[in-house]
């Protein structure tokens, strides 16, 4: 609930500042269990991993409700196997190309 409400507030603030703004919500890829074993383990727990798997649905729901565009990174990019959190350079390239093409398709 808190994640959805926070995202809705960000969208509302943005639209209030500029009603003509076109917003694209980009849901991050879900964490993997590897995040619990590495250098970032002090920042995450199993609940964090679980909640990360819910983000796509939350972002999609807010996008529908607030008339925003939506991109789900889970559909084409994955976090690294090394730390379960960050993207490798090749995944960053996939994300950049997908977003570039998505934005161009809107123009």
SEKE-163573 format. One record per atom (N, C-alpha, C, O): residue in three letters; x, y, z. Coordinates in pm, 1 decimal. Layout:
<bake fido="ALA" u="X" v="Y" w="Z"/>
...
This chain:
<bake fido="UNK" u="82.5" v="-119.5" w="0.0"/>
<bake fido="UNK" u="0.0" v="0.0" w="0.0"/>
<bake fido="UNK" u="87.0" v="126.2" w="0.0"/>
<bake fido="UNK" u="60.0" v="220.7" w="-74.1"/>
<bake fido="UNK" u="191.1" v="127.2" w="83.0"/>
<bake fido="UNK" u="277.2" v="245.9" w="93.0"/>
<bake fido="UNK" u="349.6" v="272.9" w="-39.0"/>
<bake fido="UNK" u="366.1" v="388.3" w="-78.6"/>
<bake fido="UNK" u="392.0" v="167.9" w="-105.8"/>
<bake fido="UNK" u="462.1" v="185.7" w="-233.6"/>
<bake fido="UNK" u="367.5" v="248.0" w="-335.9"/>
<bake fido="UNK" u="403.8" v="342.6" w="-405.8"/>
<bake fido="UNK" u="247.5" v="194.6" w="-343.9"/>
<bake fido="UNK" u="149.9" v="246.5" w="-440.3"/>
<bake fido="UNK" u="115.4" v="391.8" w="-408.5"/>
<bake fido="UNK" u="111.4" v="475.9" w="-498.3"/>
<bake fido="UNK" u="90.6" v="421.2" w="-282.2"/>
<bake fido="UNK" u="55.8" v="558.1" w="-244.4"/>
<bake fido="UNK" u="170.1" v="655.4" w="-273.7"/>
<bake fido="UNK" u="145.8" v="766.9" w="-319.7"/>
<bake fido="UNK" u="292.4" v="615.1" w="-248.0"/>
<bake fido="UNK" u="407.1" v="700.3" w="-276.8"/>
<bake fido="UNK" u="420.7" v="728.1" w="-425.5"/>
<bake fido="UNK" u="447.1" v="841.1" w="-466.5"/>
<bake fido="UNK" u="402.5" v="624.2" w="-505.9"/>
<bake fido="UNK" u="410.7" v="640.3" w="-651.2"/>
<bake fido="UNK" u="298.3" v="731.2" w="-701.6"/>
<bake fido="UNK" u="320.1" v="815.8" w="-788.4"/>
<bake fido="UNK" u="179.1" v="713.2" w="-646.9"/>
<bake fido="UNK" u="67.3" v="800.1" w="-685.5"/>
<bake fido="UNK" u="95.8" v="945.8" w="-649.7"/>
<bake fido="UNK" u="63.9" v="1036.0" w="-727.1"/>
<bake fido="UNK" u="154.9" v="968.7" w="-534.7"/>
<bake fido="UNK" u="187.8" v="1105.0" w="-493.7"/>
<bake fido="UNK" u="288.7" v="1168.9" w="-588.0"/>
<bake fido="UNK" u="274.8" v="1285.7" w="-624.1"/>
<bake fido="UNK" u="389.8" v="1093.0" w="-627.9"/>
<bake fido="UNK" u="490.3" v="1145.0" w="-720.7"/>
<bake fido="UNK" u="424.4" v="1183.6" w="-853.4"/>
<bake fido="UNK" u="453.2" v="1289.7" w="-908.9"/>
<bake fido="UNK" u="337.0" v="1098.1" w="-903.4"/>
<bake fido="UNK" u="267.7" v="1128.0" w="-1029.2"/>
<bake fido="UNK" u="180.0" v="1251.0" w="-1012.1"/>
<bake fido="UNK" u="180.3" v="1339.4" w="-1097.8"/>
<bake fido="UNK" u="105.2" v="1258.1" w="-902.9"/>
<bake fido="UNK" u="16.4" v="1372.6" w="-878.8"/>
<bake fido="UNK" u="94.8" v="1503.8" w="-867.8"/>
<bake fido="UNK" u="54.8" v="1604.8" w="-925.7"/>
<bake fido="UNK" u="203.9" v="1502.6" w="-795.2"/>
<bake fido="UNK" u="286.7" v="1623.3" w="-780.8"/>
<bake fido="UNK" u="337.6" v="1667.9" w="-917.9"/>
<bake fido="UNK" u="333.4" v="1786.3" w="-951.4"/>
<bake fido="UNK" u="384.8" v="1572.9" w="-995.2"/>
<bake fido="UNK" u="436.6" v="1603.9" w="-1128.3"/>
<bake fido="UNK" u="328.2" v="1662.8" w="-1217.0"/>
<bake fido="UNK" u="350.2" v="1763.1" w="-1284.9"/>
<bake fido="UNK" u="211.0" v="1600.2" w="-1216.4"/>
<bake fido="UNK" u="101.1" v="1649.9" w="-1300.5"/>
<bake fido="UNK" u="48.5" v="1784.4" w="-1251.2"/>
<bake fido="UNK" u="4.8" v="1866.6" w="-1331.7"/>
<bake fido="UNK" u="52.0" v="1807.4" w="-1121.7"/>
<bake fido="UNK" u="7.7" v="1937.6" w="-1069.4"/>
<bake fido="UNK" u="102.8" v="2049.4" w="-1110.7"/>
<bake fido="UNK" u="59.5" v="2161.6" w="-1136.7"/>
<bake fido="UNK" u="230.6" v="2019.4" w="-1116.6"/>
<bake fido="UNK" u="329.4" v="2119.3" w="-1157.8"/>
<bake fido="UNK" u="320.1" v="2147.3" w="-1307.2"/>
<bake fido="UNK" u="339.8" v="2260.6" w="-1351.0"/>
<bake fido="UNK" u="290.2" v="2044.6" w="-1384.6"/>
<bake fido="UNK" u="278.6" v="2060.2" w="-1529.5"/>
<bake fido="UNK" u="173.9" v="1961.2" w="-1581.2"/>
<bake fido="UNK" u="206.0" v="1845.3" w="-1607.4"/>
<bake fido="UNK" u="49.8" v="2006.0" w="-1595.9"/>
<bake fido="UNK" u="-58.8" v="1916.9" w="-1636.8"/>
<bake fido="UNK" u="-38.0" v="1849.6" w="-1773.3"/>
<bake fido="UNK" u="-98.6" v="1746.1" w="-1801.0"/>
<bake fido="UNK" u="45.6" v="1906.8" w="-1856.8"/>
<bake fido="UNK" u="68.1" v="1850.0" w="-1990.0"/>
<bake fido="UNK" u="181.9" v="1748.4" w="-1994.0"/>
<bake fido="UNK" u="214.2" v="1695.0" w="-2100.1"/>
<bake fido="UNK" u="241.7" v="1722.4" w="-1880.1"/>
<bake fido="UNK" u="352.9" v="1628.4" w="-1874.0"/>
<bake fido="UNK" u="307.1" v="1488.2" w="-1912.1"/>
<bake fido="UNK" u="202.4" v="1440.7" w="-1868.1"/>
<bake fido="UNK" u="387.4" v="1424.3" w="-1993.9"/>
<bake fido="UNK" u="363.5" v="1283.7" w="-2028.2"/>
<bake fido="UNK" u="458.8" v="1200.7" w="-1942.8"/>
<bake fido="UNK" u="580.6" v="1217.4" w="-1949.9"/>
<bake fido="UNK" u="402.7" v="1111.9" w="-1862.8"/>
<bake fido="UNK" u="481.3" v="1035.6" w="-1765.5"/>
<bake fido="UNK" u="491.9" v="890.4" w="-1809.4"/>
<bake fido="UNK" u="393.4" v="828.5" w="-1849.7"/>
<bake fido="UNK" u="612.7" v="837.8" w="-1800.8"/>
<bake fido="UNK" u="636.5" v="695.4" w="-1824.3"/>
<bake fido="UNK" u="682.5" v="636.0" w="-1692.2"/>
<bake fido="UNK" u="786.3" v="675.1" w="-1638.7"/>
<bake fido="UNK" u="605.5" v="541.6" w="-1639.6"/>
<bake fido="UNK" u="647.0" v="469.6" w="-1519.5"/>
<bake fido="UNK" u="723.2" v="344.8" w="-1563.5"/>
<bake fido="UNK" u="674.5" v="265.7" w="-1644.3"/>
<bake fido="UNK" u="842.9" v="329.1" w="-1509.1"/>
<bake fido="UNK" u="929.6" v="217.7" w="-1546.2"/>
<bake fido="UNK" u="951.6" v="131.4" w="-1422.7"/>
<bake fido="UNK" u="1020.4" v="170.8" w="-1328.5"/>
<bake fido="UNK" u="892.8" v="14.9" w="-1425.4"/>
<bake fido="UNK" u="905.4" v="-77.4" w="-1313.0"/>
<bake fido="UNK" u="1039.8" v="-148.6" w="-1318.6"/>
<bake fido="UNK" u="1075.4" v="-205.4" w="-1421.9"/>
<bake fido="UNK" u="1114.9" v="-146.3" w="-1208.7"/>
<bake fido="UNK" u="1245.6" v="-212.5" w="-1209.0"/>
<bake fido="UNK" u="1232.2" v="-364.4" w="-1210.8"/>
<bake fido="UNK" u="1128.3" v="-419.5" w="-1174.4"/>
<bake fido="UNK" u="1337.0" v="-429.6" w="-1253.1"/>
<bake fido="UNK" u="1339.9" v="-575.3" w="-1249.7"/>
<bake fido="UNK" u="1341.8" v="-622.4" w="-1104.9"/>
<bake fido="UNK" u="1397.5" v="-556.2" w="-1017.3"/>
<bake fido="UNK" u="1280.8" v="-736.2" w="-1081.5"/>
<bake fido="UNK" u="1273.6" v="-792.5" w="-947.4"/>
<bake fido="UNK" u="1412.4" v="-835.8" w="-899.0"/>
<bake fido="UNK" u="1496.8" v="-879.7" w="-977.1"/>
<bake fido="UNK" u="1432.9" v="-822.2" w="-769.4"/>
<bake fido="UNK" u="1556.3" v="-870.1" w="-706.7"/>
<bake fido="UNK" u="1557.6" v="-1022.0" w="-709.4"/>
<bake fido="UNK" u="1453.3" v="-1086.1" w="-722.3"/>
<bake fido="UNK" u="1677.0" v="-1078.7" w="-697.3"/>
<bake fido="UNK" u="1686.8" v="-1223.4" w="-681.0"/>
<bake fido="UNK" u="1744.5" v="-1252.4" w="-543.3"/>
<bake fido="UNK" u="1791.8" v="-1161.7" w="-474.8"/>
<bake fido="UNK" u="1740.6" v="-1376.3" w="-503.6"/>
<bake fido="UNK" u="1790.2" v="-1417.8" w="-371.9"/>
<bake fido="UNK" u="1939.2" v="-1389.2" w="-354.2"/>
<bake fido="UNK" u="1989.2" v="-1384.6" w="-241.8"/>
<bake fido="UNK" u="2009.8" v="-1369.9" w="-465.7"/>
<bake fido="UNK" u="2153.1" v="-1339.7" w="-457.1"/>
<bake fido="UNK" u="2179.7" v="-1211.0" w="-379.3"/>
<bake fido="UNK" u="2287.1" v="-1194.9" w="-321.3"/>
<bake fido="UNK" u="2083.3" v="-1119.8" w="-377.7"/>
<bake fido="UNK" u="2101.3" v="-993.7" w="-307.0"/>
<bake fido="UNK" u="2118.8" v="-1017.2" w="-156.0"/>
<bake fido="UNK" u="2173.9" v="-932.3" w="-85.9"/>
<bake fido="UNK" u="2072.5" v="-1130.7" w="-107.4"/>
<bake fido="UNK" u="2080.9" v="-1162.0" w="35.2"/>
<bake fido="UNK" u="2216.2" v="-1220.1" w="74.4"/>
<bake fido="UNK" u="2243.0" v="-1240.4" w="192.8"/>
<bake fido="UNK" u="2301.0" v="-1246.9" w="-23.5"/>
<bake fido="UNK" u="2428.6" v="-1314.2" w="2.2"/>
<bake fido="UNK" u="2550.5" v="-1226.5" w="-18.1"/>
<bake fido="UNK" u="2659.9" v="-1262.2" w="25.6"/>
<bake fido="UNK" u="2534.1" v="-1113.4" w="-83.1"/>
<bake fido="UNK" u="2649.0" v="-1033.9" w="-123.2"/>
<bake fido="UNK" u="2671.8" v="-910.3" w="-39.4"/>
<bake fido="UNK" u="2626.4" v="-900.1" w="74.6"/>
<bake fido="UNK" u="2742.9" v="-817.4" w="-98.2"/>
<bake fido="UNK" u="2784.1" v="-694.3" w="-30.4"/>
<bake fido="UNK" u="2667.3" v="-606.1" w="10.1"/>
<bake fido="UNK" u="2682.0" v="-521.2" w="98.1"/>
<bake fido="UNK" u="2552.6" v="-624.3" w="-51.7"/>
<bake fido="UNK" u="2437.8" v="-540.7" w="-21.6"/>
<bake fido="UNK" u="2337.6" v="-609.3" w="71.1"/>
<bake fido="UNK" u="2228.3" v="-557.1" w="93.4"/>
<bake fido="UNK" u="2373.0" v="-723.4" w="124.2"/>
<bake fido="UNK" u="2280.1" v="-802.5" w="205.3"/>
<bake fido="UNK" u="2231.0" v="-728.9" w="329.3"/>
<bake fido="UNK" u="2121.4" v="-756.7" w="378.1"/>
<bake fido="UNK" u="2310.5" v="-635.4" w="380.9"/>
<bake fido="UNK" u="2269.1" v="-561.1" w="499.7"/>
<bake fido="UNK" u="2151.9" v="-467.5" w="471.1"/>
<bake fido="UNK" u="2086.5" v="-419.7" w="563.8"/>
<bake fido="UNK" u="2125.2" v="-441.2" w="343.2"/>
<bake fido="UNK" u="2017.4" v="-350.1" w="304.9"/>
<bake fido="UNK" u="1887.3" v="-421.2" w="267.6"/>
<bake fido="UNK" u="1783.7" v="-356.7" w="251.3"/>
<bake fido="UNK" u="1892.5" v="-552.8" w="254.3"/>
<bake fido="UNK" u="1777.7" v="-627.1" w="204.0"/>
<bake fido="UNK" u="1750.4" v="-750.0" w="289.3"/>
<bake fido="UNK" u="1838.1" v="-801.9" w="358.3"/>
<bake fido="UNK" u="1624.9" v="-794.8" w="282.0"/>
<bake fido="UNK" u="1586.9" v="-920.2" w="345.0"/>
<bake fido="UNK" u="1489.1" v="-991.8" w="251.6"/>
<bake fido="UNK" u="1461.3" v="-943.4" w="141.9"/>
<bake fido="UNK" u="1437.5" v="-1105.5" w="294.5"/>
<bake fido="UNK" u="1348.2" v="-1182.2" w="206.9"/>
<bake fido="UNK" u="1220.3" v="-1105.0" w="174.5"/>
<bake fido="UNK" u="1161.2" v="-1125.4" w="68.4"/>
<bake fido="UNK" u="1177.3" v="-1017.4" w="263.9"/>
<bake fido="UNK" u="1059.6" v="-933.9" w="236.1"/>
<bake fido="UNK" u="1090.6" v="-837.1" w="121.3"/>
<bake fido="UNK" u="1005.4" v="-812.0" w="36.1"/>
<bake fido="UNK" u="1212.4" v="-783.2" w="119.7"/>
<bake fido="UNK" u="1253.0" v="-693.8" w="10.4"/>
<bake fido="UNK" u="1244.2" v="-765.3" w="-123.7"/>
<bake fido="UNK" u="1193.5" v="-710.4" w="-221.5"/>
<bake fido="UNK" u="1293.7" v="-887.4" w="-126.8"/>
<bake fido="UNK" u="1290.5" v="-965.3" w="-250.7"/>
<bake fido="UNK" u="1145.1" v="-990.6" w="-290.8"/>
<bake fido="UNK" u="1108.2" v="-974.0" w="-407.1"/>
<bake fido="UNK" u="1064.3" v="-1030.4" w="-195.2"/>
<bake fido="UNK" u="922.2" v="-1056.1" w="-221.8"/>
<bake fido="UNK" u="854.0" v="-930.8" w="-277.2"/>
<bake fido="UNK" u="785.7" v="-937.1" w="-379.4"/>
<bake fido="UNK" u="872.5" v="-817.6" w="-209.8"/>
<bake fido="UNK" u="808.3" v="-692.9" w="-253.2"/>
<bake fido="UNK" u="855.2" v="-649.6" w="-392.0"/>
<bake fido="UNK" u="777.8" v="-592.0" w="-468.5"/>
<bake fido="UNK" u="980.9" v="-677.0" w="-424.5"/>
<bake fido="UNK" u="1030.9" v="-637.7" w="-556.6"/>
<bake fido="UNK" u="956.0" v="-709.6" w="-667.7"/>
<bake fido="UNK" u="946.4" v="-658.7" w="-779.4"/>
<bake fido="UNK" u="903.0" v="-827.7" w="-637.8"/>
<bake fido="UNK" u="826.1" v="-902.6" w="-736.6"/>
<bake fido="UNK" u="684.2" v="-846.5" w="-752.9"/>
<bake fido="UNK" u="614.6" v="-881.9" w="-848.1"/>
<bake fido="UNK" u="641.6" v="-760.6" w="-662.1"/>
<bake fido="UNK" u="509.2" v="-698.6" w="-670.0"/>
<bake fido="UNK" u="510.6" v="-565.2" w="-744.7"/>
<bake fido="UNK" u="405.9" v="-515.5" w="-786.1"/>
<bake fido="UNK" u="629.2" v="-508.1" w="-761.7"/>
<bake fido="UNK" u="639.5" v="-373.1" w="-817.3"/>
<bake fido="UNK" u="578.8" v="-358.8" w="-955.8"/>
<bake fido="UNK" u="514.5" v="-258.1" w="-985.3"/>
<bake fido="UNK" u="598.2" v="-456.6" w="-1039.2"/>
<bake fido="UNK" u="546.6" v="-448.2" w="-1176.0"/>
<bake fido="UNK" u="395.2" v="-427.1" w="-1176.0"/>
<bake fido="UNK" u="344.1" v="-340.9" w="-1247.6"/>
<bake fido="UNK" u="324.6" v="-505.2" w="-1096.6"/>
<bake fido="UNK" u="178.7" v="-490.8" w="-1090.8"/>
<bake fido="UNK" u="137.9" v="-356.3" w="-1031.9"/>
<bake fido="UNK" u="41.6" v="-294.7" w="-1077.6"/>
<bake fido="UNK" u="210.7" v="-311.1" w="-931.2"/>
<bake fido="UNK" u="180.3" v="-182.0" w="-868.8"/>
<bake fido="UNK" u="201.2" v="-69.1" w="-968.6"/>
<bake fido="UNK" u="114.1" v="16.5" w="-984.6"/>
<bake fido="UNK" u="315.2" v="-68.0" w="-1035.5"/>
<bake fido="UNK" u="344.6" v="36.6" w="-1133.4"/>
<bake fido="UNK" u="241.6" v="35.2" w="-1247.1"/>
<bake fido="UNK" u="195.9" v="140.7" w="-1291.3"/>
<bake fido="UNK" u="206.1" v="-82.8" w="-1293.3"/>
<bake fido="UNK" u="108.7" v="-95.3" w="-1401.0"/>
<bake fido="UNK" u="-27.4" v="-41.0" w="-1357.5"/>
<bake fido="UNK" u="-93.6" v="30.0" w="-1433.2"/>
<bake fido="UNK" u="-68.1" v="-74.2" w="-1237.0"/>
<bake fido="UNK" u="-196.8" v="-27.4" w="-1184.5"/>
<bake fido="UNK" u="-199.6" v="125.0" w="-1172.4"/>
<bake fido="UNK" u="-297.7" v="188.8" w="-1210.5"/>
<bake fido="UNK" u="-91.9" v="182.8" w="-1119.6"/>
<bake fido="UNK" u="-85.1" v="328.3" w="-1106.6"/>
<bake fido="UNK" u="-83.9" v="393.3" w="-1245.2"/>
<bake fido="UNK" u="-149.6" v="495.1" w="-1266.9"/>
<bake fido="UNK" u="-10.1" v="335.4" w="-1337.4"/>
<bake fido="UNK" u="-7.0" v="389.8" w="-1474.0"/>
<bake fido="UNK" u="-146.5" v="391.6" w="-1533.9"/>
<bake fido="UNK" u="-185.3" v="490.5" w="-1596.2"/>
<bake fido="UNK" u="-221.7" v="285.8" w="-1516.6"/>
<bake fido="UNK" u="-359.2" v="280.7" w="-1568.5"/>
<bake fido="UNK" u="-447.0" v="385.5" w="-1500.4"/>
<bake fido="UNK" u="-521.0" v="457.8" w="-1567.1"/>
<bake fido="UNK" u="-438.6" v="393.4" w="-1368.8"/>
<bake fido="UNK" u="-523.8" v="484.8" w="-1292.9"/>
<bake fido="UNK" u="-490.0" v="631.6" w="-1318.5"/>
<bake fido="UNK" u="-578.5" v="717.0" w="-1315.7"/>
<bake fido="UNK" u="-363.4" v="660.8" w="-1343.1"/>
<bake fido="UNK" u="-318.5" v="799.2" w="-1356.0"/>
<bake fido="UNK" u="-290.8" v="840.6" w="-1500.2"/>
<bake fido="UNK" u="-236.0" v="947.9" w="-1525.3"/>
<bake fido="UNK" u="-328.7" v="755.3" w="-1593.9"/>
<bake fido="UNK" u="-311.1" v="784.5" w="-1736.1"/>
<bake fido="UNK" u="-164.6" v="810.7" w="-1772.1"/>
<bake fido="UNK" u="-131.2" v="910.9" w="-1835.3"/>
<bake fido="UNK" u="-80.2" v="719.3" w="-1730.9"/>
<bake fido="UNK" u="63.0" v="725.6" w="-1762.7"/>
<bake fido="UNK" u="98.3" v="609.2" w="-1854.6"/>
<bake fido="UNK" u="24.3" v="511.2" w="-1863.5"/>
<bake fido="UNK" u="209.0" v="620.5" w="-1921.1"/>
<bake fido="UNK" u="263.7" v="508.1" w="-1997.6"/>
<bake fido="UNK" u="336.6" v="416.6" w="-1899.7"/>
<bake fido="UNK" u="372.3" v="458.1" w="-1789.5"/>
<bake fido="UNK" u="358.2" v="292.3" w="-1940.6"/>
<bake fido="UNK" u="420.7" v="194.3" w="-1850.7"/>
<bake fido="UNK" u="516.9" v="105.4" w="-1927.8"/>
<bake fido="UNK" u="486.9" v="57.9" w="-2037.4"/>
<bake fido="UNK" u="633.4" v="84.3" w="-1867.6"/>
<bake fido="UNK" u="731.9" v="-10.6" w="-1919.7"/>
<bake fido="UNK" u="773.3" v="-100.1" w="-1804.3"/>
<bake fido="UNK" u="807.2" v="-52.3" w="-1696.1"/>
<bake fido="UNK" u="770.1" v="-229.7" w="-1828.2"/>
<bake fido="UNK" u="809.2" v="-327.8" w="-1727.1"/>
<bake fido="UNK" u="944.9" v="-386.1" w="-1764.8"/>
<bake fido="UNK" u="955.7" v="-463.2" w="-1860.1"/>
<bake fido="UNK" u="1048.0" v="-349.2" w="-1689.7"/>
<bake fido="UNK" u="1182.0" v="-399.3" w="-1720.8"/>
<bake fido="UNK" u="1191.0" v="-550.8" w="-1706.6"/>
<bake fido="UNK" u="1277.4" v="-612.9" w="-1768.5"/>
<bake fido="UNK" u="1104.5" v="-611.0" w="-1627.2"/>
<bake fido="UNK" u="1106.0" v="-756.7" w="-1611.6"/>
<bake fido="UNK" u="1082.1" v="-829.7" w="-1743.2"/>
<bake fido="UNK" u="1119.1" v="-946.2" w="-1758.1"/>
<bake fido="UNK" u="1020.7" v="-761.2" w="-1837.7"/>
<bake fido="UNK" u="989.9" v="-825.5" w="-1965.6"/>
<bake fido="UNK" u="1112.6" v="-846.6" w="-2053.0"/>
<bake fido="UNK" u="1109.7" v="-928.1" w="-2145.3"/>
<bake fido="UNK" u="1221.0" v="-773.5" w="-2024.7"/>
<bake fido="UNK" u="1337.3" v="-786.5" w="-2113.5"/>
<bake fido="UNK" u="1472.4" v="-768.6" w="-2045.6"/>
<bake fido="UNK" u="1575.1" v="-784.9" w="-2111.3"/>
<bake fido="UNK" u="1476.5" v="-735.9" w="-1918.1"/>
<bake fido="UNK" u="1604.9" v="-715.6" w="-1850.3"/>
<bake fido="UNK" u="1602.5" v="-782.9" w="-1713.7"/>
<bake fido="UNK" u="1500.0" v="-785.4" w="-1645.6"/>
<bake fido="UNK" u="1716.0" v="-836.7" w="-1675.9"/>
<bake fido="UNK" u="1729.3" v="-905.1" w="-1547.1"/>
<bake fido="UNK" u="1847.1" v="-848.4" w="-1470.2"/>
<bake fido="UNK" u="1944.9" v="-801.0" w="-1528.0"/>
<bake fido="UNK" u="1835.2" v="-854.5" w="-1338.7"/>
<bake fido="UNK" u="1947.7" v="-813.4" w="-1254.8"/>
<bake fido="UNK" u="2058.6" v="-917.3" w="-1264.9"/>
<bake fido="UNK" u="2035.6" v="-1031.0" w="-1306.3"/>
<bake fido="UNK" u="2178.4" v="-876.8" w="-1226.7"/>
<bake fido="UNK" u="2294.4" v="-965.8" w="-1242.3"/>
<bake fido="UNK" u="2285.8" v="-1086.7" w="-1149.9"/>
<bake fido="UNK" u="2226.7" v="-1081.3" w="-1042.0"/>
<bake fido="UNK" u="2345.4" v="-1193.4" w="-1194.7"/>
<bake fido="UNK" u="2352.7" v="-1315.4" w="-1113.6"/>
<bake fido="UNK" u="2452.3" v="-1299.9" w="-999.9"/>
<bake fido="UNK" u="2447.5" v="-1373.7" w="-901.6"/>
<bake fido="UNK" u="2543.0" v="-1202.9" w="-1014.0"/>
<bake fido="UNK" u="2646.2" v="-1183.1" w="-912.0"/>
<bake fido="UNK" u="2589.7" v="-1123.1" w="-783.1"/>
<bake fido="UNK" u="2620.1" v="-1170.8" w="-673.8"/>
<bake fido="UNK" u="2506.6" v="-1017.4" w="-796.0"/>
<bake fido="UNK" u="2457.8" v="-954.5" w="-672.7"/>
<bake fido="UNK" u="2305.6" v="-948.8" w="-662.1"/>
<bake fido="UNK" u="2253.5" v="-906.2" w="-558.9"/>
<bake fido="UNK" u="2233.5" v="-990.2" w="-764.9"/>
<bake fido="UNK" u="2088.3" v="-995.3" w="-758.2"/>
<bake fido="UNK" u="2020.1" v="-860.8" w="-750.1"/>
<bake fido="UNK" u="1901.5" v="-853.1" w="-718.2"/>
<bake fido="UNK" u="2094.2" v="-753.2" w="-779.0"/>
<bake fido="UNK" u="2042.0" v="-618.0" w="-763.0"/>
<bake fido="UNK" u="2069.4" v="-529.2" w="-883.6"/>
<bake fido="UNK" u="1977.9" v="-465.3" w="-935.6"/>
<bake fido="UNK" u="2193.0" v="-524.7" w="-927.9"/>
<bake fido="UNK" u="2234.8" v="-433.3" w="-1035.0"/>
<bake fido="UNK" u="2225.5" v="-499.1" w="-1172.0"/>
<bake fido="UNK" u="2215.4" v="-621.0" w="-1185.5"/>
<bake fido="UNK" u="2229.3" v="-412.8" w="-1272.7"/>
<bake fido="UNK" u="2229.3" v="-460.3" w="-1410.6"/>
<bake fido="UNK" u="2371.8" v="-465.5" w="-1463.9"/>
<bake fido="UNK" u="2455.2" v="-382.1" w="-1428.8"/>
<bake fido="UNK" u="2398.9" v="-562.7" w="-1547.8"/>
<bake fido="UNK" u="2527.0" v="-570.3" w="-1616.9"/>
<bake fido="UNK" u="2524.7" v="-467.9" w="-1731.0"/>
<bake fido="UNK" u="2418.0" v="-418.4" w="-1767.3"/>
<bake fido="UNK" u="2640.5" v="-436.2" w="-1787.3"/>
<bake fido="UNK" u="2641.6" v="-342.5" w="-1901.1"/>
<bake fido="UNK" u="2550.9" v="-386.0" w="-2016.0"/>
<bake fido="UNK" u="2485.8" v="-302.0" w="-2078.1"/>
<bake fido="UNK" u="2545.6" v="-514.6" w="-2044.8"/>
<bake fido="UNK" u="2459.5" v="-559.7" w="-2154.9"/>
<bake fido="UNK" u="2311.6" v="-540.6" w="-2122.0"/>
<bake fido="UNK" u="2232.0" v="-512.8" w="-2211.7"/>
<bake fido="UNK" u="2273.8" v="-554.7" w="-1996.2"/>
<bake fido="UNK" u="2134.9" v="-530.3" w="-1957.1"/>
<bake fido="UNK" u="2103.4" v="-380.9" w="-1964.1"/>
<bake fido="UNK" u="1993.8" v="-342.0" w="-2004.4"/>
<bake fido="UNK" u="2199.8" v="-297.7" w="-1924.8"/>
<bake fido="UNK" u="2181.3" v="-153.0" w="-1939.4"/>
<bake fido="UNK" u="2158.6" v="-116.5" w="-2085.6"/>
<bake fido="UNK" u="2075.4" v="-31.1" w="-2116.1"/>
<bake fido="UNK" u="2231.1" v="-179.7" w="-2174.8"/>
<bake fido="UNK" u="2213.3" v="-153.4" w="-2318.1"/>
<bake fido="UNK" u="2073.5" v="-191.7" w="-2363.9"/>
<bake fido="UNK" u="2010.6" v="-118.2" w="-2440.1"/>
<bake fido="UNK" u="2024.7" v="-306.3" w="-2318.1"/>
<bake fido="UNK" u="1888.5" v="-349.4" w="-2352.5"/>
<bake fido="UNK" u="1785.7" v="-246.8" w="-2304.4"/>
<bake fido="UNK" u="1692.9" v="-210.4" w="-2376.7"/>
<bake fido="UNK" u="1804.9" v="-201.2" w="-2180.2"/>
<bake fido="UNK" u="1711.5" v="-104.4" w="-2122.0"/>
<bake fido="UNK" u="1713.4" v="26.1" w="-2201.9"/>
<bake fido="UNK" u="1608.5" v="81.2" w="-2235.3"/>
<bake fido="UNK" u="1833.7" v="74.2" w="-2231.9"/>
<bake fido="UNK" u="1846.0" v="199.7" w="-2306.2"/>
<bake fido="UNK" u="1779.6" v="189.6" w="-2442.8"/>
<bake fido="UNK" u="1707.4" v="280.5" w="-2483.6"/>
<bake fido="UNK" u="1803.1" v="81.3" w="-2512.5"/>
<bake fido="UNK" u="1744.4" v="63.9" w="-2645.8"/>
<bake fido="UNK" u="1592.6" v="53.8" w="-2637.3"/>
<bake fido="UNK" u="1521.3" v="115.2" w="-2716.7"/>
<bake fido="UNK" u="1543.8" v="-22.6" w="-2542.3"/>
<bake fido="UNK" u="1398.6" v="-37.5" w="-2526.8"/>
<bake fido="UNK" u="1333.5" v="97.4" w="-2496.0"/>
<bake fido="UNK" u="1232.3" v="132.3" w="-2556.7"/>
<bake fido="UNK" u="1389.8" v="172.5" w="-2403.2"/>
<bake fido="UNK" u="1332.4" v="302.7" w="-2367.7"/>
<bake fido="UNK" u="1342.9" v="402.0" w="-2483.0"/>
<bake fido="UNK" u="1250.6" v="479.5" w="-2507.5"/>
<bake fido="UNK" u="1455.3" v="399.1" w="-2553.0"/>
<bake fido="UNK" u="1472.7" v="486.2" w="-2670.2"/>
<bake fido="UNK" u="1362.5" v="457.2" w="-2773.9"/>
<bake fido="UNK" u="1298.0" v="549.3" w="-2824.0"/>
<bake fido="UNK" u="1342.2" v="330.6" w="-2804.8"/>
<bake fido="UNK" u="1240.2" v="292.9" w="-2903.3"/>
<bake fido="UNK" u="1099.8" v="324.8" w="-2852.2"/>
<bake fido="UNK" u="1013.8" v="368.9" w="-2928.4"/>
<bake fido="UNK" u="1077.4" v="302.2" w="-2723.5"/>
<bake fido="UNK" u="945.9" v="331.2" w="-2665.5"/>
<bake fido="UNK" u="912.9" v="478.9" w="-2675.0"/>
<bake fido="UNK" u="803.6" v="516.5" w="-2717.3"/>
<bake fido="UNK" u="1007.8" v="562.2" w="-2635.5"/>
<bake fido="UNK" u="986.3" v="707.2" w="-2639.7"/>
<bake fido="UNK" u="966.9" v="754.3" w="-2784.0"/>
<bake fido="UNK" u="879.4" v="836.3" w="-2811.6"/>
<bake fido="UNK" u="1047.3" v="703.1" w="-2874.3"/>
<bake fido="UNK" u="1032.9" v="741.2" w="-3016.4"/>
<bake fido="UNK" u="896.7" v="700.8" w="-3072.2"/>
<bake fido="UNK" u="842.0" v="769.2" w="-3158.7"/>
<bake fido="UNK" u="842.4" v="590.0" w="-3023.0"/>
<bake fido="UNK" u="712.2" v="545.3" w="-3073.7"/>
<bake fido="UNK" u="599.0" v="637.3" w="-3027.2"/>
<bake fido="UNK" u="489.8" v="635.0" w="-3084.0"/>
<bake fido="UNK" u="624.6" v="716.7" w="-2926.0"/>
<bake fido="UNK" u="522.8" v="808.2" w="-2873.1"/>
<bake fido="UNK" u="519.7" v="940.8" w="-2948.3"/>
<bake fido="UNK" u="425.1" v="1018.4" w="-2934.5"/>
<bake fido="UNK" u="622.5" v="966.1" w="-3027.1"/>
<bake fido="UNK" u="632.7" v="1096.9" w="-3095.9"/>
<bake fido="UNK" u="571.4" v="1093.0" w="-3232.6"/>
<bake fido="UNK" u="571.5" v="1193.9" w="-3303.3"/>
